[in-house]
Amino acid sequence: MLHCGIMHTTQYQCKSAYLQNYQDPPIQRTDCASCFLYRLFLTLLAVPTKANGMSEEPIRILVDADACPVKPEVIRVAQRYTVPAIFVSNSYLRLEKAPLVSLEVVPGNFDAADDRIVELVLEKPFGAIVITADILLAERCVAGKASAVMSATGKPFTENSIGMAVATRSIMADLRSGGEQVGGPAPFAKTDRSRFLSALDLAIVRIRQQQ
């Protein structure tokens, strides 16, 4: 049995079988029937048309890029939905060259890149999708009313959940400073990549439906 990473378990080869080499178009020959219909549904919902009054694309994907493990996936999703993806980092990163993809290198301390991402959110909160593993940056972006804030595993940070995430981070930091042996995050896995792709798809669709 293979778990597709979206909504079901199937005996047929499906999304999990090609995640590592995820490519456009979103509908792949290896999709099982449910995966095929799910991704087709998302793609059709997110197509901009004059009928839904979309005159300008407001969505921007803002990536805290220095330690982001899903940069290629972000670029592919951005290309598929034709939305800008802005990678912000403290140092130069080699990214796939593609339309609508840009890199902003912010020199200075580590907080400089975070400050730039928050600045971009505050400039236009609606449509801002922030991808970060930094809990404190996520808190600032949620407070800035970004449309969506998520980790590279697809975990959402919302007004309801960010307080607990910040408190947990603080507790873990206190334990480490006191000499406690506290384990770090689990290694990034294929299932995390699957959840991230689904979460990013859904975030774009929801924002376009709100326009």
MIZARO-717687 format. One record per residue: residue in three letters; chain; z, y, x of N, C-alpha, C in turn. Coordinates in steps of 0.05 Angstrom, whole numbers. Example, Ala and Ser with C-alpha at 12.3 -4.5 7.8 and 13.67 -1.06 7.14 Angstrom:
<atoms>
+------+------+--------+--------+--------+--------+--------+--------+--------+--------+--------+
| lonu | base |     nZ |     nY |     nX |    caZ |    caY |    caX |     cZ |     cY |     cX |
+------+------+--------+--------+--------+--------+--------+--------+--------+--------+--------+
|  ALA |    A |    156 |   -114 |    264 |    156 |    -90 |    246 |    156 |    -66 |    264 |
|  SER |    A |    142 |    -45 |    257 |    143 |    -21 |    273 |    157 |      1 |    258 |
+------+------+--------+--------+--------+--------+--------+--------+--------+--------+--------+
</atoms>
This chain:
<atoms>
+------+------+--------+--------+--------+--------+--------+--------+--------+--------+--------+
| lonu | base |     nZ |     nY |     nX |    caZ |    caY |    caX |     cZ |     cY |     cX |
+------+------+--------+--------+--------+--------+--------+--------+--------+--------+--------+
|  MET |    A |      0 |    -24 |     17 |      0 |      0 |      0 |      0 |     25 |     18 |
|  LEU |    A |    -17 |     44 |     11 |    -17 |     70 |     26 |     -8 |     92 |      7 |
|  HIS |    A |      9 |    109 |     17 |     18 |    132 |      1 |      0 |    155 |      6 |
|  CYS |    A |    -11 |    167 |    -15 |    -31 |    188 |    -11 |    -18 |    214 |     -3 |
|  GLY |    A |      8 |    218 |     -8 |     20 |    243 |      0 |     18 |    264 |    -21 |
|  ILE |    A |      7 |    258 |    -44 |      5 |    278 |    -65 |     22 |    271 |    -89 |
|  MET |    A |     15 |    249 |   -103 |     29 |    244 |   -128 |     32 |    215 |   -135 |
|  HIS |    A |     22 |    197 |   -119 |     22 |    169 |   -127 |     19 |    151 |   -103 |
|  THR |    A |     23 |    125 |   -108 |     18 |    105 |    -88 |     -6 |     88 |    -98 |
|  THR |    A |    -23 |     81 |    -79 |    -47 |     66 |    -87 |    -54 |     45 |    -67 |
|  GLN |    A |    -67 |     24 |    -76 |    -76 |      3 |    -58 |   -103 |     10 |    -45 |
|  TYR |    A |   -115 |     32 |    -54 |   -140 |     40 |    -43 |   -136 |     61 |    -21 |
|  GLN |    A |   -156 |     63 |     -3 |   -154 |     82 |     18 |   -156 |    110 |      6 |
|  CYS |    A |   -138 |    128 |     13 |   -138 |    154 |      1 |   -131 |    175 |     21 |
|  LYS |    A |   -119 |    197 |     12 |   -115 |    221 |     28 |   -102 |    215 |     55 |
|  SER |    A |    -81 |    198 |     55 |    -66 |    194 |     79 |    -83 |    182 |    101 |
|  ALA |    A |   -106 |    169 |     93 |   -122 |    155 |    113 |   -139 |    174 |    129 |
|  TYR |    A |   -143 |    199 |    120 |   -159 |    217 |    135 |   -145 |    243 |    142 |
|  LEU |    A |   -120 |    245 |    137 |   -105 |    270 |    142 |   -108 |    279 |    171 |
|  GLN |    A |   -107 |    260 |    190 |   -107 |    267 |    218 |   -133 |    281 |    226 |
|  ASN |    A |   -155 |    274 |    212 |   -181 |    285 |    218 |   -191 |    301 |    194 |
|  TYR |    A |   -172 |    315 |    181 |   -178 |    330 |    156 |   -201 |    350 |    161 |
|  GLN |    A |   -221 |    348 |    144 |   -244 |    365 |    148 |   -254 |    375 |    121 |
|  ASP |    A |   -269 |    397 |    121 |   -283 |    406 |     97 |   -307 |    388 |     92 |
|  PRO |    A |   -315 |    384 |     67 |   -304 |    396 |     43 |   -278 |    382 |     35 |
|  PRO |    A |   -263 |    393 |     16 |   -237 |    382 |      9 |   -240 |    354 |     -4 |
|  ILE |    A |   -263 |    348 |    -17 |   -266 |    322 |    -30 |   -279 |    303 |    -10 |
|  GLN |    A |   -265 |    282 |     -2 |   -273 |    264 |     19 |   -281 |    237 |      7 |
|  ARG |    A |   -299 |    223 |     20 |   -307 |    197 |     10 |   -284 |    177 |     10 |
|  THR |    A |   -264 |    182 |     26 |   -241 |    164 |     27 |   -220 |    169 |      6 |
|  ASP |    A |   -224 |    190 |    -11 |   -205 |    195 |    -32 |   -205 |    172 |    -52 |
|  CYS |    A |   -181 |    165 |    -62 |   -180 |    148 |    -85 |   -186 |    166 |   -110 |
|  ALA |    A |   -189 |    154 |   -133 |   -197 |    169 |   -157 |   -177 |    192 |   -163 |
|  SER |    A |   -151 |    187 |   -161 |   -132 |    207 |   -168 |   -132 |    230 |   -149 |
|  CYS |    A |   -135 |    224 |   -123 |   -137 |    245 |   -102 |   -162 |    262 |   -107 |
|  PHE |    A |   -184 |    248 |   -113 |   -209 |    262 |   -117 |   -207 |    282 |   -140 |
|  LEU |    A |   -196 |    274 |   -162 |   -193 |    291 |   -185 |   -174 |    314 |   -180 |
|  TYR |    A |   -152 |    307 |   -166 |   -131 |    328 |   -160 |   -143 |    350 |   -143 |
|  ARG |    A |   -157 |    343 |   -122 |   -167 |    363 |   -104 |   -191 |    378 |   -116 |
|  LEU |    A |   -207 |    364 |   -132 |   -228 |    378 |   -147 |   -217 |    398 |   -166 |
|  PHE |    A |   -195 |    391 |   -180 |   -182 |    409 |   -199 |   -172 |    434 |   -185 |
|  LEU |    A |   -159 |    431 |   -162 |   -149 |    454 |   -147 |   -172 |    471 |   -137 |
|  THR |    A |   -193 |    459 |   -127 |   -215 |    475 |   -117 |   -229 |    491 |   -138 |
|  LEU |    A |   -233 |    479 |   -162 |   -246 |    493 |   -184 |   -229 |    516 |   -194 |
|  LEU |    A |   -202 |    511 |   -195 |   -184 |    532 |   -205 |   -185 |    557 |   -186 |
|  ALA |    A |   -188 |    552 |   -161 |   -186 |    573 |   -141 |   -211 |    588 |   -135 |
|  VAL |    A |   -233 |    580 |   -148 |   -259 |    594 |   -142 |   -259 |    621 |   -155 |
|  PRO |    A |   -262 |    643 |   -140 |   -262 |    670 |   -151 |   -287 |    674 |   -169 |
|  THR |    A |   -284 |    685 |   -192 |   -307 |    691 |   -210 |   -302 |    718 |   -223 |
|  LYS |    A |   -324 |    730 |   -232 |   -322 |    756 |   -246 |   -307 |    752 |   -272 |
|  ALA |    A |   -309 |    728 |   -283 |   -296 |    723 |   -309 |   -266 |    727 |   -308 |
|  ASN |    A |   -253 |    720 |   -285 |   -224 |    724 |   -284 |   -217 |    751 |   -271 |
|  GLY |    A |   -236 |    768 |   -268 |   -230 |    796 |   -260 |   -224 |    799 |   -231 |
|  MET |    A |   -231 |    780 |   -214 |   -224 |    782 |   -186 |   -245 |    799 |   -171 |
|  SER |    A |   -238 |    823 |   -164 |   -257 |    840 |   -150 |   -252 |    841 |   -120 |
|  GLU |    A |   -228 |    834 |   -112 |   -221 |    835 |    -83 |   -201 |    814 |    -77 |
|  GLU |    A |   -205 |    800 |    -55 |   -187 |    778 |    -48 |   -161 |    789 |    -37 |
|  PRO |    A |   -139 |    786 |    -51 |   -113 |    797 |    -41 |    -98 |    778 |    -23 |
|  ILE |    A |   -106 |    753 |    -22 |    -90 |    733 |     -8 |    -95 |    735 |     22 |
|  ARG |    A |    -72 |    734 |     37 |    -73 |    732 |     66 |    -53 |    711 |     74 |
|  ILE |    A |    -61 |    693 |     92 |    -42 |    673 |    103 |    -32 |    684 |    129 |
|  LEU |    A |     -6 |    689 |    131 |      7 |    700 |    154 |     23 |    678 |    168 |
|  VAL |    A |     16 |    673 |    193 |     27 |    650 |    207 |     44 |    659 |    231 |
|  ASP |    A |     68 |    650 |    231 |     86 |    652 |    254 |     77 |    631 |    274 |
|  ALA |    A |     59 |    639 |    293 |     41 |    620 |    306 |     52 |    607 |    331 |
|  ASP |    A |     72 |    618 |    344 |     80 |    608 |    370 |     86 |    579 |    371 |
|  ALA |    A |    100 |    568 |    351 |    107 |    540 |    351 |     97 |    526 |    326 |
|  CYS |    A |     75 |    536 |    315 |     65 |    525 |    289 |     48 |    500 |    295 |
|  PRO |    A |     55 |    477 |    283 |     40 |    452 |    288 |     16 |    448 |    269 |
|  VAL |    A |     12 |    467 |    250 |    -10 |    463 |    231 |    -31 |    485 |    232 |
|  LYS |    A |    -35 |    496 |    256 |    -55 |    517 |    259 |    -83 |    508 |    250 |
|  PRO |    A |    -93 |    484 |    259 |   -120 |    476 |    250 |   -122 |    473 |    220 |
|  GLU |    A |   -100 |    463 |    207 |   -101 |    459 |    178 |   -102 |    486 |    164 |
|  VAL |    A |    -87 |    506 |    174 |    -88 |    532 |    162 |   -116 |    543 |    163 |
|  ILE |    A |   -129 |    541 |    186 |   -156 |    551 |    189 |   -176 |    538 |    170 |
|  ARG |    A |   -174 |    512 |    167 |   -192 |    498 |    149 |   -187 |    505 |    120 |
|  VAL |    A |   -162 |    508 |    112 |   -157 |    516 |     84 |   -166 |    545 |     80 |
|  ALA |    A |   -162 |    562 |     99 |   -171 |    590 |     97 |   -201 |    591 |     94 |
|  GLN |    A |   -216 |    575 |    109 |   -245 |    575 |    107 |   -254 |    564 |     80 |
|  ARG |    A |   -240 |    544 |     70 |   -248 |    531 |     45 |   -244 |    550 |     21 |
|  TYR |    A |   -222 |    566 |     22 |   -217 |    584 |      0 |   -226 |    613 |      6 |
|  THR |    A |   -238 |    617 |     29 |   -248 |    643 |     37 |   -226 |    664 |     36 |
|  VAL |    A |   -204 |    659 |     50 |   -182 |    678 |     51 |   -176 |    683 |     81 |
|  PRO |    A |   -167 |    708 |     88 |   -160 |    713 |    116 |   -135 |    698 |    125 |
|  ALA |    A |   -136 |    690 |    150 |   -112 |    677 |    162 |   -106 |    693 |    187 |
|  ILE |    A |    -82 |    705 |    188 |    -73 |    721 |    210 |    -51 |    707 |    225 |
|  PHE |    A |    -57 |    700 |    250 |    -37 |    686 |    267 |    -24 |    707 |    285 |
|  VAL |    A |      3 |    708 |    283 |     18 |    728 |    298 |     35 |    713 |    319 |
|  SER |    A |     33 |    722 |    344 |     48 |    708 |    365 |     56 |    728 |    387 |
|  ASN |    A |     74 |    718 |    404 |     83 |    735 |    427 |     65 |    733 |    451 |
|  SER |    A |     47 |    713 |    451 |     29 |    709 |    474 |      2 |    699 |    464 |
|  TYR |    A |    -17 |    699 |    480 |    -44 |    691 |    473 |    -45 |    661 |    466 |
|  LEU |    A |    -58 |    655 |    444 |    -62 |    627 |    435 |    -92 |    621 |    433 |
|  ARG |    A |   -100 |    598 |    440 |   -128 |    590 |    436 |   -131 |    579 |    408 |
|  LEU |    A |   -147 |    592 |    391 |   -152 |    584 |    364 |   -181 |    578 |    360 |
|  GLU |    A |   -186 |    561 |    340 |   -214 |    556 |    332 |   -227 |    582 |    323 |
|  LYS |    A |   -251 |    588 |    333 |   -265 |    611 |    325 |   -277 |    607 |    298 |
|  ALA |    A |   -270 |    623 |    279 |   -280 |    620 |    251 |   -278 |    647 |    237 |
|  PRO |    A |   -295 |    652 |    217 |   -294 |    676 |    202 |   -267 |    679 |    188 |
|  LEU |    A |   -257 |    703 |    185 |   -232 |    709 |    171 |   -207 |    701 |    186 |
|  VAL |    A |   -210 |    690 |    210 |   -187 |    682 |    226 |   -183 |    702 |    249 |
|  SER |    A |   -158 |    712 |    251 |   -152 |    731 |    272 |   -125 |    725 |    285 |
|  LEU |    A |   -122 |    735 |    310 |    -97 |    731 |    325 |    -87 |    758 |    332 |
|  GLU |    A |    -61 |    763 |    326 |    -48 |    788 |    334 |    -27 |    780 |    355 |
|  VAL |    A |    -30 |    789 |    379 |    -10 |    784 |    400 |      8 |    809 |    402 |
|  VAL |    A |     34 |    804 |    397 |     54 |    825 |    397 |     71 |    823 |    421 |
|  PRO |    A |     68 |    840 |    441 |     84 |    838 |    465 |    113 |    847 |    459 |
|  GLY |    A |    131 |    839 |    477 |    159 |    847 |    474 |    176 |    823 |    470 |
|  ASN |    A |    199 |    828 |    458 |    218 |    806 |    453 |    208 |    788 |    431 |
|  PHE |    A |    222 |    766 |    426 |    214 |    746 |    407 |    214 |    757 |    378 |
|  ASP |    A |    231 |    777 |    373 |    232 |    788 |    347 |    208 |    806 |    340 |
|  ALA |    A |    193 |    813 |    361 |    170 |    832 |    356 |    149 |    819 |    338 |
|  ALA |    A |    143 |    794 |    342 |    124 |    780 |    325 |    135 |    777 |    297 |
|  ASP |    A |    160 |    771 |    294 |    173 |    770 |    267 |    171 |    797 |    253 |
|  ASP |    A |    176 |    819 |    268 |    175 |    845 |    256 |    147 |    852 |    246 |
|  ARG |    A |    127 |    843 |    261 |     99 |    848 |    253 |     92 |    833 |    227 |
|  ILE |    A |    101 |    808 |    225 |     96 |    793 |    201 |    109 |    806 |    177 |
|  VAL |    A |    134 |    815 |    180 |    148 |    828 |    158 |    133 |    854 |    151 |
|  GLU |    A |    123 |    868 |    171 |    108 |    893 |    166 |     83 |    887 |    149 |
|  LEU |    A |     69 |    865 |    156 |     45 |    858 |    141 |     52 |    850 |    112 |
|  VAL |    A |     75 |    837 |    108 |     84 |    830 |     81 |     90 |    855 |     65 |
|  LEU |    A |    104 |    874 |     77 |    112 |    898 |     63 |     89 |    915 |     56 |
|  GLU |    A |     67 |    914 |     72 |     44 |    930 |     66 |     31 |    922 |     40 |
|  LYS |    A |     31 |    896 |     35 |     19 |    886 |     10 |     33 |    859 |      3 |
|  PRO |    A |     55 |    859 |    -10 |     70 |    834 |    -16 |     54 |    814 |    -32 |
|  PHE |    A |     41 |    824 |    -54 |     26 |    805 |    -70 |      3 |    793 |    -55 |
|  GLY |    A |      2 |    767 |    -55 |    -19 |    752 |    -40 |    -11 |    744 |    -12 |
|  ALA |    A |     12 |    752 |     -2 |     20 |    745 |     24 |     32 |    717 |     24 |
|  ILE |    A |     20 |    698 |     39 |     31 |    671 |     42 |     40 |    669 |     71 |
|  VAL |    A |     66 |    666 |     75 |     78 |    665 |    102 |     85 |    636 |    110 |
|  ILE |    A |     77 |    628 |    134 |     83 |    602 |    144 |    100 |    605 |    168 |
|  THR |    A |    125 |    595 |    167 |    143 |    598 |    189 |    165 |    576 |    188 |
|  ALA |    A |    175 |    570 |    211 |    199 |    552 |    213 |    224 |    568 |    218 |
|  ASP |    A |    221 |    594 |    221 |    244 |    611 |    227 |    258 |    619 |    201 |
|  ILE |    A |    282 |    610 |    197 |    296 |    614 |    171 |    301 |    644 |    167 |
|  LEU |    A |    309 |    658 |    188 |    315 |    687 |    185 |    290 |    703 |    179 |
|  LEU |    A |    267 |    695 |    191 |    242 |    708 |    184 |    234 |    702 |    155 |
|  ALA |    A |    238 |    677 |    147 |    233 |    670 |    120 |    249 |    686 |    100 |
|  GLU |    A |    275 |    691 |    107 |    293 |    707 |     90 |    282 |    735 |     87 |
|  ARG |    A |    272 |    747 |    109 |    262 |    774 |    108 |    236 |    775 |     91 |
|  CYS |    A |    220 |    755 |     93 |    195 |    755 |     78 |    200 |    750 |     48 |
|  VAL |    A |    219 |    733 |     42 |    227 |    730 |     14 |    238 |    756 |      3 |
|  ALA |    A |    255 |    769 |     18 |    266 |    795 |      9 |    244 |    816 |      6 |
|  GLY |    A |    222 |    813 |     22 |    199 |    831 |     20 |    180 |    825 |     -2 |
|  LYS |    A |    187 |    804 |    -18 |    171 |    797 |    -42 |    144 |    785 |    -35 |
|  ALA |    A |    142 |    770 |    -12 |    118 |    755 |     -7 |    112 |    735 |    -29 |
|  SER |    A |     87 |    730 |    -35 |     80 |    712 |    -57 |     89 |    684 |    -52 |
|  ALA |    A |     89 |    675 |    -27 |     98 |    648 |    -20 |    107 |    648 |      9 |
|  VAL |    A |    128 |    634 |     14 |    138 |    630 |     41 |    144 |    600 |     44 |
|  MET |    A |    134 |    588 |     65 |    138 |    559 |     68 |    139 |    552 |     97 |
|  SER |    A |    150 |    528 |    102 |    151 |    517 |    129 |    125 |    501 |    134 |
|  ALA |    A |    122 |    492 |    159 |     98 |    476 |    166 |     99 |    448 |    153 |
|  THR |    A |    121 |    441 |    141 |    123 |    416 |    126 |    117 |    420 |     96 |
|  GLY |    A |    112 |    445 |     88 |    107 |    451 |     60 |    132 |    457 |     45 |
|  LYS |    A |    155 |    458 |     58 |    180 |    465 |     44 |    180 |    494 |     36 |
|  PRO |    A |    183 |    500 |     10 |    183 |    528 |      2 |    209 |    542 |      7 |
|  PHE |    A |    208 |    567 |     14 |    232 |    584 |     16 |    229 |    604 |     -7 |
|  THR |    A |    248 |    604 |    -25 |    248 |    621 |    -49 |    274 |    637 |    -51 |
|  GLU |    A |    275 |    655 |    -70 |    299 |    670 |    -74 |    323 |    652 |    -81 |
|  ASN |    A |    317 |    629 |    -94 |    338 |    611 |   -102 |    347 |    593 |    -79 |
|  SER |    A |    329 |    588 |    -59 |    336 |    568 |    -38 |    343 |    581 |    -11 |
|  ILE |    A |    334 |    606 |     -7 |    337 |    617 |     20 |    366 |    621 |     28 |
|  GLY |    A |    383 |    628 |      9 |    411 |    632 |     16 |    424 |    607 |     28 |
|  MET |    A |    418 |    584 |     16 |    429 |    559 |     26 |    417 |    552 |     53 |
|  ALA |    A |    392 |    558 |     57 |    379 |    552 |     82 |    391 |    569 |    105 |
|  VAL |    A |    397 |    594 |     99 |    409 |    612 |    119 |    438 |    602 |    125 |
|  ALA |    A |    453 |    595 |    104 |    480 |    586 |    108 |    481 |    560 |    125 |
|  THR |    A |    463 |    541 |    119 |    461 |    516 |    135 |    455 |    522 |    164 |
|  ARG |    A |    436 |    540 |    168 |    429 |    548 |    196 |    453 |    559 |    210 |
|  SER |    A |    468 |    576 |    197 |    492 |    588 |    210 |    513 |    567 |    217 |
|  ILE |    A |    517 |    548 |    199 |    536 |    527 |    204 |    528 |    510 |    228 |
|  MET |    A |    502 |    503 |    229 |    493 |    486 |    251 |    495 |    502 |    277 |
|  ALA |    A |    489 |    528 |    277 |    492 |    544 |    301 |    521 |    545 |    311 |
|  ASP |    A |    540 |    547 |    292 |    568 |    548 |    299 |    577 |    521 |    311 |
|  LEU |    A |    567 |    499 |    300 |    574 |    473 |    311 |    563 |    469 |    339 |
|  ARG |    A |    539 |    478 |    344 |    527 |    476 |    370 |    542 |    493 |    391 |
|  SER |    A |    549 |    517 |    382 |    564 |    535 |    401 |    592 |    524 |    407 |
|  GLY |    A |    603 |    507 |    389 |    629 |    495 |    393 |    628 |    469 |    408 |
|  GLY |    A |    604 |    462 |    417 |    601 |    438 |    434 |    595 |    412 |    418 |
|  GLU |    A |    592 |    414 |    392 |    585 |    391 |    376 |    557 |    381 |    382 |
|  GLN |    A |    553 |    355 |    381 |    527 |    343 |    385 |    513 |    342 |    358 |
|  VAL |    A |    495 |    360 |    353 |    481 |    362 |    327 |    452 |    356 |    332 |
|  GLY |    A |    442 |    337 |    316 |    414 |    330 |    319 |    395 |    352 |    310 |
|  GLY |    A |    371 |    353 |    322 |    351 |    373 |    315 |    334 |    363 |    291 |
|  PRO |    A |    313 |    377 |    285 |    296 |    370 |    263 |    281 |    344 |    270 |
|  ALA |    A |    273 |    330 |    249 |    258 |    305 |    253 |    230 |    311 |    265 |
|  PRO |    A |    218 |    293 |    280 |    192 |    297 |    291 |    171 |    302 |    268 |
|  PHE |    A |    152 |    319 |    274 |    131 |    325 |    254 |    114 |    301 |    249 |
|  ALA |    A |    110 |    294 |    224 |     97 |    269 |    217 |     72 |    274 |    199 |
|  LYS |    A |     56 |    253 |    195 |     32 |    256 |    179 |     39 |    263 |    150 |
|  THR |    A |     62 |    253 |    140 |     70 |    260 |    113 |     77 |    289 |    111 |
|  ASP |    A |     88 |    301 |    133 |     93 |    330 |    133 |     67 |    346 |    131 |
|  ARG |    A |     47 |    336 |    145 |     21 |    350 |    144 |      9 |    348 |    116 |
|  SER |    A |     12 |    325 |    103 |      3 |    322 |     76 |     16 |    341 |     57 |
|  ARG |    A |     43 |    342 |     59 |     58 |    360 |     41 |     50 |    389 |     45 |
|  PHE |    A |     46 |    396 |     71 |     38 |    424 |     76 |     11 |    431 |     64 |
|  LEU |    A |     -8 |    413 |     67 |    -35 |    418 |     56 |    -34 |    422 |     26 |
|  SER |    A |    -19 |    404 |     13 |    -16 |    406 |    -16 |     -2 |    432 |    -25 |
|  ALA |    A |     20 |    439 |    -10 |     35 |    463 |    -16 |     18 |    488 |    -12 |
|  LEU |    A |      1 |    489 |      9 |    -16 |    512 |     14 |    -38 |    514 |     -7 |
|  ASP |    A |    -50 |    492 |    -14 |    -69 |    491 |    -36 |    -57 |    503 |    -62 |
|  LEU |    A |    -34 |    493 |    -69 |    -22 |    502 |    -94 |    -14 |    532 |    -93 |
|  ALA |    A |     -5 |    541 |    -71 |      3 |    569 |    -68 |    -21 |    587 |    -73 |
|  ILE |    A |    -44 |    580 |    -62 |    -69 |    597 |    -65 |    -77 |    596 |    -94 |
|  VAL |    A |    -77 |    572 |   -106 |    -85 |    570 |   -135 |    -67 |    587 |   -153 |
|  ARG |    A |    -41 |    585 |   -149 |    -22 |    600 |   -165 |    -26 |    630 |   -163 |
|  ILE |    A |    -30 |    639 |   -139 |    -34 |    668 |   -135 |    -59 |    677 |   -149 |
|  ARG |    A |    -80 |    662 |   -147 |   -105 |    670 |   -160 |   -103 |    669 |   -191 |
|  GLN |    A |    -86 |    651 |   -201 |    -82 |    650 |   -230 |    -66 |    674 |   -240 |
|  GLN |    A |    -50 |    686 |   -222 |    -33 |    709 |   -230 |    -48 |    735 |   -230 |
|  GLN |    A |    -72 |    735 |   -219 |    -88 |    760 |   -217 |    -98 |    769 |   -245 |
+------+------+--------+--------+--------+--------+--------+--------+--------+--------+--------+
</atoms>
